[in-house]
Amino acid sequence: MSDLLAAATTARANAWAPYSRFAVGAALRAESGRVFAGCNVENAAYPLGQCAEASAIGALVAAGERRIVEVLIVAGAPPPCLPCGGCRQRLAEFADDDTPVRVAGPDGAILLETTLGALLPHPFRLRPPTALASEPRAAADRLREAANTLSPVIGLVLGSGLDAVAARIETVLEVDSRDLPGLPVPAVEGHRGRILLGRLAGVPLVCLRGRPHLYEGHPPAAIARPLRLLRALGCRIVVLASAVGSLRPDIGPGSIALVSDHLNLFGINPLVGPNDDRIGPRFPDLVDLYDPALRAVLRAAAASRGVALAEGVLAGVLGPCFETPAEIRMMRVLGADLVGMSMVPEAIAARHGQLRVLGIGVVTNLAAGLAPSPPSHAETLAQAAAAADRLGALLEAAVPELVRCP
């Protein structure tokens, strides 16, 4: 972000604002990583001049760029100087709803962090389908430059309370998701929003420490981006680990469970919208989505170490509320054994991107109506943390065999 701040500050120093005396500088990061800046330009027909954001967009387009992944504005403060309505719409022509927008004062201090979608909830947009899959490439390139000696083959996504698993990884690089343009940033307690590159049991991998959720307000397509980043980095397998509730008393809190299949009860799909055939087909099939061969490897690793391993069907729900007892009874009738709020859309996006999927649920509670007390997020974090070390040891044993799995 320092390069954006420097560019916007320089542009602001050159602003032409003889009428308002209010200088503004804006800097935009393009998909390629290049930074384009602009300042406000007034004239005698004030206020019919040009805003800093519009100037920066003109420079970006003139250079042949078409995608904006990060916005920073520098102006006098307080209060923070947000883009005007016209500039919000201009930005929306080249950026997504979750594109970060930051406003800084003249001293460089960040006064406000938001997203374009929060500023402009319902923009007009016409965008070619090929733009959908391109955002993670700039982030992948930056990660490759920083860790050019690593060629990851496995992606590991960790959910609530599972940080002890990441502690077993021999780290080569760790970055904040906020520093990678185009990626949705998790904002739930227990989800750090960090990306770690390293080795587990000698196997190079990428670990996402925390994940975004649809209930946070991210657009469905945004949930696919972290998975597409893993694919862009070279991963062939993704291990999705998340906290889940159990619909079966014999799979109690602290259990580790393989996911064999799922019920998508979200009412939405991360593939809704135009399809990019470069990533995957318009109509991907989900037969054996949770790879049987990978599950067999984990079962063998668990058996060899005396680790109890359950298995069942996961019902995916939007959240953020815990389910009602009636909903749990319905899910049991439908054939669900587990329930969770994160893994299902990620697994769909991974299959679309040609990644092999291993789903692992860490049971943190018995679902509503099956336990004497209601479920809570505090219980989720505590139970997940208690099981995380066992999960880490199991993955450490299984990962070398997973990469050899035909």
Secondary structure, 3 states (H helix, E strand, C coil): CHHHHHHHHHHHHCCECCCCCCCEEEEEEECCCCEEEEECECCCCCCCCECHHHHHHHHHHHCCCCCEEEEEEEECCCCCCCCCHHHHHHHHCCCCCCCEEEEECCCCCEEEEEEHHHHCCCCCCCCCHHHCCCHHHHHHHHHHHHCCCCCCCEEEEECCCCHHHHCCCEEEEEEEHHHCCCCCCCCCCCCCCEEEEEEECCEEEEEEECCCCHHHCCCHHHHHHHHHHHHHCCCCEEEEEEEEEECCCCCCCCCEEEEEEEEECCCCCCCCCCCCCCCCCCCCCCCCCECHHHHHHHHHHHHHCCCCCEEEEEEECCCCCCCCHHHHHHHHHHCCCEEECCHHHHHHHHHHCCCEEEEEEEEEEECCCCCCCCCCHHHHHHHHHHHHHHHHHHHHHHHHHHCCCC
